[in-house]
Amino acid sequence: MIVPGKPVTARLALCALRDLPDPGSRGFSVDTPAGPLDLFLVRQGAQVHAYINRCPHTGAPLDWVPDRFLSLDGEHIQCATHDARFRIGDGLCVAGPCRGDRLQPLELWVEAGRVYLETETTDD
């Protein structure tokens, strides 16, 4: 039963899984029920992680060129502004001025070869 005014989960299609490099990353700008959102995906095999594209230290976008969020060795997410490094699996900053902070994760759903962003809206 849907209750008016109560949050409802919706899925926003982002891309086909085959369109994500493996391993690799890709950025997106999407309109959600809560407003515009800049995010990025990181794929490692069957694992796909999503984060808001904002450094916890400066608030700046992380990518230094479009869709380039990973360090050259592919082991970490890297901030282009000050070289902070974040673990791919949980967004924890392990090197740089924001050590101990985290990237803000987003909920994903992968189904039938497509990647969806989980969003909340209200059913008014």
Residue pairs with C-beta under 8 A, 6 or more apart in sequence:
2 8
2 123
3 123
4 122
4 123
4 124
5 122
5 123
5 124
6 122
6 123
7 120
7 121
7 122
8 120
8 121
8 122
8 123
9 118
9 119
9 120
10 33
10 118
10 119
10 120
10 121
11 109
11 116
11 117
11 118
11 119
12 30
12 32
12 116
12 117
12 119
13 114
13 115
13 116
14 28
14 30
14 41
14 114
14 115
14 116
14 117
15 26
15 28
15 41
15 114
15 115
16 113
16 114
16 115
17 43
17 48
17 110
17 113
17 114
17 115
18 113
19 26
20 26
20 41
20 43
20 48
20 115
21 43
22 43
22 44
22 45
23 42
23 43
23 44
23 45
23 70
23 74
24 42
24 43
24 67
24 70
24 74
25 40
25 41
25 42
25 43
25 63
25 67
25 68
25 69
25 70
25 77
26 40
26 41
26 67
27 38
27 39
27 40
27 53
27 63
27 66
27 67
27 69
28 38
28 39
28 40
28 41
29 36
29 37
29 38
30 36
30 37
30 39
30 117
31 37
32 117
32 119
33 119
33 120
33 121
33 122
34 119
34 120
34 121
37 52
38 52
38 53
38 54
38 61
39 50
39 51
39 52
39 53
39 106
39 117
40 50
40 51
40 53
40 62
40 63
40 67
40 69
41 48
41 49
41 50
41 108
41 115
42 48
42 49
42 50
42 51
42 69
42 70
42 77
42 88
43 49
44 88
47 89
48 108
48 110
48 115
49 88
49 89
49 91
49 105
49 108
50 105
50 106
50 107
50 108
50 117
51 77
51 91
51 103
51 104
51 105
51 106
52 103
52 104
52 106
53 61
53 62
53 63
53 69
54 60
54 61
54 62
54 103
54 104
55 61
55 62
55 79
55 81
55 82
55 84
55 98
55 103
56 93
56 98
56 101
56 102
56 103
56 104
57 79
57 81
57 82
57 84
57 93
57 96
57 97
57 98
57 101
58 79
58 81
58 82
60 79
60 80
60 81
61 80
62 69
62 77
62 78
62 79
62 80
62 81
62 103
63 69
63 80
64 78
64 80
69 77
69 78
70 76
70 77
70 78
70 88
71 77
71 78
71 85
75 88
76 85
76 86
76 87
76 88
76 94
76 95
77 85
77 86
77 87
77 88
77 91
77 103
78 84
78 85
78 86
79 85
79 86
79 96
82 96
82 97
83 95
83 96
84 93
84 95
84 96
84 97
84 98
84 99
85 93
85 94
85 95
85 96
86 92
86 93
86 94
86 102
86 103
87 94
90 102
90 105
91 102
91 103
91 104
91 105
92 100
92 101
92 102
93 99
93 100
93 101
93 102
93 103
106 117
106 118
107 117
107 118
108 115
108 116
108 117
108 118
109 115
109 116
109 117
109 118
110 116
